[in-house]
């Protein structure tokens, strides 16, 4: 299942804002509008790998970028704060909570996408 989630995430990153469909020949998502997508067999109604619409890729990309931003911000602020337990510590904890929420959203999006395609997995 983790491999499938990685394939969905790769499809979102490779084709942001565009529709992507699973290609059994390549073993990855392909945009049907590209030259590559027109050369291979596509499985638009694949239950194991459902198509990725632009709205899903937008939400996934936004959650991933936001999560990475908050993680980097937490690391930078922690290095700046050093050993000083102050308001900065509370700010860092709050930002880390946002990073945790973002990670949960990413896992939920990928898992939901896979389970919406095939209930037997």
Secondary structure, 3 states (H helix, E strand, C coil): CHHHHHHHHHHHHHCCCCCEEEECCCCEEECCCCHHHHHCCCECCCCCCCCECHHHHHHHHHHHHHHHHHHHHHHHHHHHHCCCCCHHHHHHHHHHHHHHHHHHHHHHHHHHHHHHHCCCC
